[in-house]
Amino acid sequence: MKDAFREKNDYEELSGSWFTNQGQGRRYDHIFASHQIDIENSFYDHQPRVNKLSDHSPLIVELSIR
């Protein structure tokens, strides 16, 4: 299994799904995919958290099956 977010963003993107009061991001939410599935895009959508609809930013992943 591969981490969909890291597959597309490597370790240079430090975005997270939940943030401390000091603004430090944590990756509590993950999506894993088998190696037969291609990851087309992967990102955390921060707008729901910023708008206070949730305390987490949802992880959005676009997949392609070979």
N, C-alpha and C positions, 0 to 999 in steps of 0.2 A: 504494500500500500504506500501511496505517496501523499504528502501533505499538499493539497491543492494551492494554498496560498504561497508556500515556499517554492513550489514548482514554477510559478509565474513571476514571483517577486524576489526570490533569493533571500538573503539575510540583510540586504541593504535597506529594505522597506521595513520600518519598525512599527507600522500601524498595528493597532490592537482592537479588540472587541469591547474592552472595558477599561476605564481609566480611573486612576486614583485621584484624590482631591488635589494632588500636586501635578496632575496632568501626565503621569507616567502610564503608558499603555500596557495592557496585559492581553495575551492571546488565549483567552479561555474558550473561545468558540473555534472549532476546526471542522474541515471537511476533508476526508481521506478518500482517495480513489484508487482502484486497481491500475496496474500498469497498462492494461488494454484500453483505458479511457484517456483521451487527450484532454488536457486542461486548456481551454481557449482563452479564458480570462478569469481573474480572481481578485476581489478587492473587498474591503470593509466599507459599507455604506454608513457614513457617520451622521447623515442628516436626521434619521429618527432619534438618535441619542442627543444630538444638539437641540432638537425641537422638544426634548424631554418626553418623547413617546415611549421610551425604554431606557434602561441604564446600560444597554449593550448596543453595539453597532453590528447589524447583521452582516454575515459573510456571504457575499454573492459570488457564485461560481458558474461559469458557462462551460459545459462539457460537450465533448464530441466522441461518439463511439466509433471505433474503427470498423 
